[in-house]
Amino acid sequence: MERLGFIHEKLDIKILILFLMRRLPGAIGPIDLQDYTQQCDEGFGYFEYSDCLAELIENGLINEEEGGLRISAKGAFAGETVESSLPYSVRKKAEKIIAPEVERLKRLSMLTAEHKIMDGECFVTLAMSDGKGEIIRLEILSSGEAQAERIEENFKNRAEKIYGQIIELLDSK
């Protein structure tokens, strides 16, 4: 049975994957990438996608990291060179599909939330930038690793609100 869609060939699937990866400002989980890729065009299935992704990784165009998949410099260059061969409608649909993820990753890239244990003490570092530079940095002594992880998670989820509350407290009379 013939599948609908513009993309059927392995090369086109690889170009679509690179197109998506070039627009993502951070690492993405393999399942999320598969979902975005297959939402863009219905001309191929899971197995074709998996084969293409494996080849892109094997050829060093996409790197596997602890946080997921990230395009390499080699992959970004290759993608930029060939992405105009994707049908315009597929490119526009792809950009629309990943827009929320792009915004989420941009926001996360402006946040730092990590902890270190030094001399038996657990220190949490929280920072937020506005894209131009750091606007706040806090270093907090926590009671332990469990509390540090809660602080990090809360900061990642509500950094803007926390920043606003700190400014409000510091600016009040």
C-alpha positions in Angstrom: 0.0 0.0 0.0 1.3 3.4 -1.0 1.8 5.8 1.9 0.6 9.4 1.6 3.1 12.2 2.1 6.1 13.8 0.3 8.9 11.9 1.9 9.6 8.3 1.0 13.3 8.0 0.4 15.9 7.5 3.1 17.8 10.6 2.0 14.7 12.7 2.4 14.0 11.2 5.9 17.6 12.0 6.9 17.3 15.6 5.6 14.0 16.0 7.6 15.7 14.7 10.8 18.6 17.1 10.3 16.2 20.0 9.5 14.4 19.4 12.8 17.6 19.0 14.8 19.1 22.2 13.4 16.2 24.2 14.9 16.3 22.6 18.3 18.5 24.6 20.7 19.2 21.7 23.0 19.2 17.9 23.2 16.0 16.0 22.5 14.9 12.6 23.5 14.9 10.0 20.7 11.1 9.3 21.2 10.3 13.0 21.0 12.4 13.3 17.8 10.6 10.3 16.3 7.2 11.8 17.2 8.1 15.2 15.6 9.6 13.6 12.5 6.6 11.4 11.9 4.1 14.2 12.5 5.7 16.2 9.6 5.0 13.6 6.9 3.2 10.4 6.6 5.2 8.9 3.7 7.4 6.7 5.9 7.2 4.6 9.0 9.0 3.8 12.2 11.5 1.3 10.7 12.6 3.7 8.0 13.0 6.5 10.5 15.0 4.2 12.9 17.4 3.1 10.1 18.0 6.7 9.1 18.6 8.0 12.6 21.0 5.1 13.3 23.0 6.0 10.1 23.1 9.7 11.0 24.5 8.8 14.5 27.0 6.3 12.9 28.2 9.0 10.5 28.7 11.6 13.3 25.9 13.9 12.1 23.9 13.4 15.3 25.5 12.8 18.8 24.0 10.7 21.5 24.4 12.5 24.9 23.1 11.8 28.4 20.2 14.3 27.8 19.2 12.9 24.4 20.2 13.6 20.9 22.0 16.7 19.6 23.1 17.7 16.1 26.9 17.9 15.6 28.6 20.7 13.8 29.1 18.3 10.8 25.4 17.5 10.9 24.4 21.2 11.1 26.5 22.0 8.1 25.2 19.1 6.1 21.6 19.9 7.0 22.0 23.6 6.1 23.4 22.6 2.7 20.6 20.2 1.7 17.4 21.3 3.6 16.1 23.4 0.8 15.4 20.1 -1.1 12.6 19.4 1.4 9.2 20.4 0.1 8.2 23.9 1.4 5.0 22.5 3.0 7.0 19.9 5.0 9.4 22.5 6.2 6.7 24.9 7.4 4.8 22.1 9.1 8.0 20.9 10.8 8.7 24.4 12.1 5.1 24.7 13.5 5.2 21.3 15.1 8.5 21.9 17.0 7.8 25.5 17.9 6.7 24.7 21.5 9.7 22.4 22.1 12.1 25.1 20.7 10.6 27.6 23.2 10.9 25.1 26.1 14.5 24.3 25.2 15.4 28.0 24.9 14.0 28.7 28.3 15.8 25.7 29.9 19.1 26.8 28.3 18.8 30.1 30.2 18.5 28.3 33.6 21.1 26.6 35.7 20.1 24.3 38.6 22.7 22.0 40.0 24.1 20.8 43.3 27.5 19.7 44.5 28.5 17.9 47.7 31.7 19.3 49.2 33.1 18.4 52.5 29.8 16.7 53.5 27.8 19.8 52.7 25.3 20.0 49.8 25.4 23.3 47.9 22.8 24.2 45.3 23.6 26.7 42.5 20.6 28.4 40.7 21.1 30.9 37.9 18.9 32.6 35.3 20.0 34.5 32.2 18.0 36.7 29.8 19.9 35.5 26.8 22.5 38.4 27.1 23.9 37.6 30.5 23.1 36.3 33.9 20.5 38.2 35.8 20.5 36.3 39.0 22.7 33.6 40.7 22.0 32.0 44.0 24.2 29.6 46.0 22.3 27.9 48.7 23.3 25.4 51.4 20.7 22.6 51.5 20.0 20.0 54.1 20.9 17.2 51.7 20.6 15.8 48.2 16.9 15.2 48.3 16.2 18.8 49.3 18.7 20.0 46.6 16.9 18.1 43.9 13.5 19.6 45.0 15.0 23.1 45.0 16.4 22.5 41.5 13.1 21.1 40.1 11.1 24.0 41.6 13.5 26.5 40.2 13.3 25.0 36.7 9.5 25.0 36.8 9.1 28.5 38.3 12.3 30.5 37.8 10.6 33.6 36.5 8.1 33.7 39.4 10.9 33.1 42.0 13.0 35.8 40.4 10.1 38.3 40.6 9.4 37.4 44.2 13.1 37.9 45.2 13.1 41.3 43.5 9.8 42.2 45.1 11.2 41.3 48.6 14.5 43.1 48.1 12.8 46.2 46.7 10.1 46.5 49.4 10.3 49.0 52.2 
